[in-house]
Structures are given as C-alpha cells and as structure tokens.
Amino acid sequence: MTELWAHALTWTEVDPSRHPFELDADATKALTGRVSALLPSPEAAAENRLRSLEPVTKFLVDLYGRWACGWNWSVGEGDTDGGGVGAWCCTSHSVTTADETAPLIVAGLLEWRDWLEDLAERFAALAPPLRSEGATVDPWHWERACTRLVTVVADRTQAESGWYGHCEQVLGWFLAYNGVGAERAGEIVERAVGGRFGSWIAPDATVVDAVSSKFARAVGETR
C-alpha cells in the first residue's frame, strides 16, 4: 500500500511545518493505549509479518498524516529496509505483549518525528542564500549541502542494508525544500548518486566528494 510506504513519502508530506505534532505525557499515554488495542498477537504477527501491523500504521496516518507511516522504518533489514529508527526492530522481534509493544511503536513514531524535525533544521541551515533575479548560486552551497546530508544519513542509518534509498530520498527532499520540482529533483539525484552507494558500507570521503560535486553540477545545469 503506497500510502503506508515510507519510501514514497514526499517532502510536502513530511515537512514538520505543514504537519504540527506534539505529545505531552498524557497524550503519549492515551496514544499508547489506543495503539495497544490494535496490536496482533505475536503468533498472528509471525504468520503475516508484512501486513499484521498495517492497522496500526493506518491509524497513525489517519491521526497525524502520511508522515507517520515512517514510525517503523528501522535501521537495517527491518520491516522497511534502510531507515534510521532505533526504537523498533521488526515485527518478528518487536511484537510481544501489547503492553510491551505499544510503547515501542510510540517511541518509534517520536524518534521518526525527531528525525524529520532535525532534517528541517538542517535544510534551513544548508539552503543556498536568496539571490537577486538573474544571479546564480555558487555551486559550493549545493556541494556542501550534499556532503553534509549524505554524511548525516549514513550515520543515522548506520549505513546498513538499503540505507542509500533513504539517502537519495533526503537529497530529493532538500531539493524540494528549495523549490525544485519532483521530476527534476529525481534526475539530479540519479545523476549524482547513480549506484555509487551500497549496503553495509558507508561511503568514503572520495566517493562523497564525487557525488557532491556531481550533485552541484546537476543542479546548476537544470535550474
């Protein structure tokens, strides 16, 4: 189900400024209770690992917006490959009793939200300066942004299985933040990254520099 698939999320769907969210202690307790009521038994989860938690994800999406479907995008080979959530492992390991599992889900949601807010702050800090009509942006700004974002995503995901998928997504989100259309952003990221990253290995400085340089050139050629 695409609407529950974190890999397909756009910046518009995850931008914290568009989707206010706050949980105090009472709201967290209430949410945990509502999630608990939706949980399958460990046996049912084991029988249908990929779909048994869809009611939980759909509930969170209906409540908070599409961004919430990333609550279980865990590090490595979890339910959704290549994310940065550490509170949740995967259905086969994390689903136990409802009382134990529900807090993990809420913790995963909060961790995912913190990551989105962290990215929004980074995007604001890394955005090229405003320019007058007809002026061009120094490519250094784009190169610096790419370098820092690749580095932080590799660290967040621990560069484990499939991490580069989220890395490419984050680079696309940064371009969207700066007003680049989705199709053009996809072309820029593909030209820059294009198979240069792999699972289970963080890119070395030489690779990151090459990707960042291509990223900056591609932005300059397509804007």
TAMO-V174734 format. One record per pair of residues at least 12 apart in sequence whose ideal C-beta (glycine too) atoms are under 10 Angstrom apart, sorted by the first residue. I is the first residue (numbers start at 1). J is the second residue. If there is no record, write none. Layout:
i=I j=J
i=I j=J
This chain:
i=1 j=51
i=1 j=54
i=1 j=57
i=1 j=58
i=1 j=61
i=1 j=69
i=2 j=66
i=2 j=69
i=3 j=57
i=3 j=58
i=3 j=61
i=3 j=66
i=3 j=69
i=4 j=51
i=4 j=53
i=4 j=54
i=4 j=56
i=4 j=57
i=4 j=58
i=4 j=60
i=4 j=61
i=4 j=66
i=4 j=68
i=4 j=69
i=4 j=70
i=4 j=80
i=5 j=57
i=5 j=66
i=5 j=69
i=5 j=70
i=5 j=73
i=5 j=80
i=6 j=57
i=6 j=66
i=6 j=67
i=6 j=68
i=6 j=69
i=6 j=70
i=6 j=71
i=6 j=72
i=6 j=73
i=6 j=79
i=6 j=80
i=6 j=82
i=6 j=83
i=6 j=85
i=6 j=112
i=6 j=165
i=6 j=166
i=6 j=169
i=7 j=69
i=7 j=70
i=7 j=73
i=7 j=80
i=7 j=81
i=7 j=82
i=7 j=83
i=7 j=162
i=7 j=165
i=7 j=166
i=7 j=168
i=7 j=169
i=8 j=66
i=8 j=69
i=8 j=169
i=9 j=66
i=9 j=67
i=9 j=68
i=9 j=69
i=9 j=70
i=9 j=73
i=9 j=116
i=9 j=166
i=9 j=169
i=9 j=173
i=10 j=66
i=10 j=67
i=10 j=169
i=10 j=172
i=10 j=173
i=10 j=176
i=10 j=182
i=10 j=185
i=11 j=116
i=11 j=119
i=11 j=120
i=11 j=123
i=11 j=169
i=11 j=170
i=11 j=172
i=11 j=173
i=11 j=174
i=11 j=175
i=11 j=176
i=11 j=177
i=11 j=178
i=11 j=182
i=11 j=185
i=12 j=66
i=12 j=67
i=12 j=173
i=12 j=176
i=12 j=177
i=12 j=182
i=13 j=61
i=13 j=65
i=13 j=66
i=13 j=67
i=13 j=68
i=13 j=69
i=13 j=70
i=13 j=173
i=14 j=65
i=14 j=66
i=14 j=67
i=14 j=68
i=14 j=69
i=14 j=70
i=14 j=112
i=14 j=113
i=14 j=115
i=14 j=116
i=14 j=117
i=14 j=119
i=14 j=120
i=14 j=169
i=14 j=173
i=15 j=67
i=15 j=116
i=15 j=119
i=15 j=120
i=15 j=123
i=15 j=173
i=15 j=176
i=15 j=177
i=16 j=67
i=16 j=113
i=16 j=114
i=16 j=116
i=16 j=117
i=16 j=118
i=16 j=119
i=16 j=120
i=16 j=121
i=17 j=117
i=17 j=120
i=17 j=124
i=18 j=65
i=18 j=67
i=19 j=64
i=19 j=65
i=19 j=66
i=19 j=67
i=19 j=68
i=19 j=113
i=19 j=116
i=20 j=64
i=20 j=65
i=21 j=63
i=21 j=64
i=21 j=65
i=21 j=67
i=21 j=68
i=21 j=109
i=21 j=110
i=21 j=113
i=21 j=116
i=21 j=117
i=22 j=113
i=23 j=64
i=23 j=106
i=23 j=109
i=23 j=110
i=23 j=113
i=28 j=103
i=28 j=106
i=28 j=107
i=28 j=109
i=28 j=110
i=29 j=103
i=29 j=106
i=31 j=59
i=31 j=60
i=31 j=63
i=31 j=64
i=31 j=102
i=31 j=103
i=31 j=105
i=31 j=106
i=31 j=109
i=31 j=110
i=32 j=98
i=32 j=99
i=32 j=101
i=32 j=102
i=32 j=103
i=32 j=104
i=32 j=105
i=32 j=106
i=32 j=107
i=33 j=98
i=33 j=102
i=33 j=106
i=34 j=56
i=34 j=59
i=34 j=60
i=34 j=63
i=34 j=102
i=34 j=106
i=35 j=53
i=35 j=55
i=35 j=56
i=35 j=59
i=35 j=60
i=35 j=71
i=35 j=98
i=35 j=101
i=35 j=102
i=35 j=103
i=35 j=104
i=35 j=105
i=35 j=106
i=35 j=109
i=36 j=56
i=36 j=97
i=36 j=98
i=36 j=99
i=36 j=100
i=36 j=101
i=36 j=102
i=36 j=103
i=36 j=105
i=36 j=106
i=37 j=55
i=37 j=56
i=37 j=59
i=37 j=98
i=37 j=102
i=38 j=53
i=38 j=54
i=38 j=55
i=38 j=56
i=38 j=57
i=38 j=58
i=38 j=59
i=38 j=60
i=38 j=98
i=38 j=102
i=38 j=105
i=39 j=52
i=39 j=53
i=39 j=55
i=39 j=56
i=39 j=95
i=39 j=96
i=39 j=97
i=39 j=98
i=39 j=99
i=39 j=100
i=39 j=101
i=39 j=102
i=39 j=105
i=40 j=52
i=40 j=53
i=40 j=54
i=40 j=55
i=40 j=56
i=40 j=91
i=40 j=95
i=40 j=98
i=40 j=101
i=41 j=95
i=41 j=96
i=41 j=97
i=41 j=98
i=42 j=91
i=42 j=92
i=42 j=94
i=42 j=95
i=42 j=96
i=42 j=97
i=42 j=98
i=42 j=101
i=43 j=95
i=44 j=95
i=45 j=90
i=45 j=91
i=45 j=92
i=45 j=94
i=45 j=95
i=45 j=96
i=45 j=101
i=46 j=91
i=46 j=92
i=46 j=95
i=48 j=91
i=49 j=79
i=49 j=90
i=49 j=91
i=49 j=92
i=49 j=95
i=50 j=79
i=50 j=80
i=50 j=91
i=51 j=91
i=52 j=79
i=52 j=91
i=52 j=95
i=53 j=71
i=53 j=72
i=53 j=79
i=53 j=88
i=53 j=91
i=53 j=94
i=53 j=95
i=53 j=101
i=53 j=105
i=54 j=69
i=56 j=71
i=56 j=72
i=56 j=101
i=56 j=102
i=56 j=105
i=56 j=109
i=57 j=69
i=57 j=70
i=57 j=71
i=57 j=72
i=57 j=79
i=57 j=105
i=57 j=109
i=60 j=72
i=60 j=105
i=60 j=106
i=60 j=108
i=60 j=109
i=60 j=112
i=63 j=109
i=64 j=109
i=64 j=113
i=67 j=109
i=67 j=112
i=67 j=113
i=67 j=116
i=68 j=109
i=68 j=112
i=68 j=113
i=69 j=109
i=69 j=112
i=70 j=83
i=70 j=84
i=70 j=85
i=70 j=108
i=70 j=109
i=70 j=111
i=70 j=112
i=70 j=113
i=70 j=115
i=70 j=116
i=70 j=166
i=71 j=83
i=71 j=85
i=71 j=87
i=71 j=88
i=71 j=104
i=71 j=105
i=71 j=106
i=71 j=107
i=71 j=108
i=71 j=109
i=71 j=110
i=71 j=111
i=71 j=112
i=71 j=113
i=72 j=85
i=72 j=87
i=72 j=88
i=72 j=89
i=72 j=90
i=72 j=91
i=72 j=94
i=72 j=104
i=72 j=105
i=72 j=108
i=72 j=109
i=72 j=112
i=73 j=85
i=73 j=88
i=73 j=108
i=73 j=111
i=73 j=112
i=73 j=115
i=73 j=157
i=73 j=166
i=74 j=86
i=74 j=87
i=74 j=88
i=74 j=89
i=74 j=90
i=74 j=93
i=74 j=94
i=74 j=108
i=74 j=111
i=74 j=112
i=74 j=157
i=74 j=160
i=75 j=88
i=75 j=89
i=75 j=156
i=75 j=157
i=75 j=158
i=75 j=159
i=75 j=160
i=75 j=161
i=75 j=163
i=76 j=89
i=76 j=90
i=76 j=157
i=76 j=158
i=76 j=159
i=76 j=160
i=76 j=161
i=76 j=162
i=76 j=163
i=76 j=199
i=76 j=200
i=77 j=89
i=77 j=90
i=77 j=160
i=77 j=161
i=77 j=162
i=77 j=199
i=78 j=90
i=78 j=91
i=78 j=92
i=78 j=93
i=78 j=94
i=78 j=160
i=78 j=161
i=78 j=162
i=79 j=91
i=79 j=92
i=79 j=94
i=80 j=162
i=80 j=165
i=80 j=166
i=81 j=157
i=81 j=160
i=81 j=161
i=81 j=162
i=81 j=163
i=81 j=165
i=81 j=166
i=81 j=199
i=82 j=153
i=82 j=157
i=82 j=158
i=82 j=159
i=82 j=160
i=82 j=161
i=82 j=162
i=82 j=163
i=82 j=164
i=82 j=165
i=82 j=166
i=82 j=167
i=82 j=169
i=82 j=199
i=83 j=108
i=83 j=112
i=83 j=115
i=83 j=156
i=83 j=157
i=83 j=160
i=83 j=161
i=83 j=162
i=83 j=163
i=83 j=165
i=83 j=166
i=84 j=111
i=84 j=112
i=84 j=115
i=84 j=118
i=84 j=152
i=84 j=153
i=84 j=154
i=84 j=155
i=84 j=156
i=84 j=157
i=84 j=158
i=84 j=160
i=84 j=163
i=84 j=166
i=84 j=170
i=85 j=107
i=85 j=108
i=85 j=109
i=85 j=110
i=85 j=111
i=85 j=112
i=85 j=114
i=85 j=115
i=85 j=156
i=85 j=157
i=86 j=107
i=86 j=108
i=86 j=111
i=86 j=156
i=86 j=158
i=87 j=103
i=87 j=104
i=87 j=105
i=87 j=106
i=87 j=107
i=87 j=108
i=87 j=109
i=87 j=110
i=87 j=111
i=87 j=112
i=88 j=101
i=88 j=104
i=88 j=105
i=88 j=107
i=88 j=108
i=88 j=109
i=88 j=111
i=88 j=112
i=89 j=104
i=89 j=108
i=94 j=108
i=115 j=152
i=115 j=153
i=115 j=156
i=115 j=166
i=115 j=170
i=116 j=173
i=118 j=152
i=118 j=156
i=119 j=149
i=119 j=152
i=119 j=153
i=119 j=156
i=119 j=170
i=119 j=173
i=119 j=174
i=119 j=177
i=120 j=173
i=120 j=177
i=122 j=145
i=122 j=148
i=122 j=149
i=122 j=152
i=122 j=170
i=122 j=174
i=122 j=177
i=123 j=145
i=123 j=149
i=123 j=170
i=123 j=173
i=123 j=174
i=123 j=175
i=123 j=176
i=123 j=177
i=123 j=178
i=124 j=177
i=125 j=145
i=125 j=148
i=126 j=141
i=126 j=142
i=126 j=144
i=126 j=145
i=126 j=146
i=126 j=147
i=126 j=148
i=126 j=149
i=126 j=174
i=126 j=177
i=126 j=178
i=127 j=141
i=127 j=145
i=127 j=174
i=127 j=177
i=127 j=178
i=127 j=179
i=128 j=140
i=128 j=141
i=128 j=142
i=128 j=144
i=128 j=145
i=128 j=178
i=128 j=219
i=129 j=141
i=136 j=220
i=136 j=223
i=137 j=178
i=137 j=216
i=137 j=219
i=137 j=220
i=137 j=223
i=138 j=216
i=138 j=220
i=139 j=212
i=139 j=213
i=139 j=215
i=139 j=216
i=139 j=217
i=139 j=219
i=139 j=220
i=140 j=212
i=140 j=216
i=141 j=178
i=141 j=216
i=141 j=219
i=142 j=174
i=142 j=175
i=142 j=178
i=142 j=188
i=142 j=192
i=142 j=212
i=142 j=213
i=142 j=215
i=142 j=216
i=142 j=217
i=142 j=218
i=142 j=219
i=142 j=220
i=142 j=223
i=143 j=209
i=143 j=211
i=143 j=212
i=143 j=213
i=143 j=214
i=143 j=215
i=143 j=216
i=143 j=217
i=143 j=219
i=144 j=212
i=144 j=216
i=145 j=171
i=145 j=174
i=145 j=175
i=145 j=177
i=145 j=178
i=145 j=212
i=145 j=215
i=145 j=216
i=145 j=219
i=146 j=171
i=146 j=174
i=146 j=175
i=146 j=188
i=146 j=189
i=146 j=192
i=146 j=193
i=146 j=208
i=146 j=209
i=146 j=211
i=146 j=212
i=146 j=213
i=146 j=214
i=146 j=215
i=146 j=216
i=146 j=218
i=146 j=219
i=147 j=205
i=147 j=208
i=147 j=209
i=147 j=211
i=147 j=212
i=147 j=213
i=147 j=215
i=147 j=216
i=148 j=174
i=148 j=208
i=148 j=212
i=149 j=167
i=149 j=170
i=149 j=171
i=149 j=173
i=149 j=174
i=149 j=212
i=149 j=215
i=150 j=164
i=150 j=167
i=150 j=168
i=150 j=170
i=150 j=171
i=150 j=192
i=150 j=193
i=150 j=196
i=150 j=197
i=150 j=202
i=150 j=203
i=150 j=207
i=150 j=208
i=150 j=211
i=150 j=212
i=150 j=215
i=151 j=167
i=151 j=202
i=151 j=203
i=151 j=205
i=151 j=208
i=151 j=212
i=152 j=167
i=152 j=170
i=153 j=166
i=153 j=167
i=153 j=168
i=153 j=169
i=153 j=170
i=153 j=171
i=153 j=197
i=153 j=202
i=154 j=166
i=154 j=167
i=154 j=197
i=154 j=201
i=154 j=202
i=154 j=203
i=154 j=208
i=155 j=202
i=156 j=170
i=157 j=170
i=157 j=202
i=158 j=200
i=158 j=202
i=159 j=197
i=159 j=198
i=159 j=199
i=159 j=200
i=159 j=201
i=159 j=202
i=159 j=203
i=160 j=199
i=160 j=200
i=160 j=201
i=160 j=202
i=161 j=198
i=161 j=199
i=161 j=200
i=162 j=197
i=162 j=198
i=162 j=199
i=162 j=200
i=163 j=197
i=163 j=198
i=163 j=199
i=163 j=200
i=163 j=201
i=163 j=202
i=164 j=193
i=164 j=195
i=164 j=196
i=164 j=197
i=164 j=198
i=164 j=199
i=164 j=201
i=164 j=203
i=165 j=197
i=165 j=199
i=167 j=189
i=167 j=193
i=167 j=197
i=167 j=203
i=167 j=211
i=168 j=185
i=168 j=186
i=168 j=189
i=168 j=190
i=168 j=192
i=168 j=193
i=168 j=194
i=168 j=197
i=169 j=189
i=170 j=189
i=171 j=185
i=171 j=186
i=171 j=188
i=171 j=189
i=171 j=192
i=171 j=193
i=171 j=211
i=171 j=212
i=171 j=215
i=172 j=184
i=172 j=185
i=172 j=186
i=172 j=188
i=172 j=189
i=172 j=190
i=173 j=185
i=174 j=189
i=174 j=215
i=175 j=188
i=175 j=189
i=175 j=215
i=175 j=218
i=175 j=219
i=175 j=222
i=175 j=223
i=178 j=219
i=178 j=223
i=179 j=223
i=180 j=219
i=180 j=222
i=180 j=223
i=181 j=222
i=184 j=218
i=184 j=219
i=184 j=222
i=184 j=223
i=185 j=218
i=185 j=219
i=185 j=222
i=187 j=218
i=187 j=221
i=187 j=222
i=188 j=214
i=188 j=215
i=188 j=216
i=188 j=217
i=188 j=218
i=188 j=219
i=188 j=220
i=188 j=221
i=188 j=222
i=188 j=223
i=189 j=211
i=189 j=214
i=189 j=215
i=189 j=218
i=190 j=218
i=191 j=211
i=191 j=214
i=191 j=215
i=191 j=217
i=191 j=218
i=191 j=219
i=191 j=221
i=191 j=222
i=192 j=210
i=192 j=211
i=192 j=212
i=192 j=213
i=192 j=214
i=192 j=215
i=192 j=216
i=192 j=217
i=192 j=218
i=192 j=219
i=193 j=207
i=193 j=211
i=193 j=214
i=193 j=215
i=194 j=211
i=194 j=214
i=196 j=208
i=196 j=210
i=196 j=211
i=196 j=214
i=197 j=211
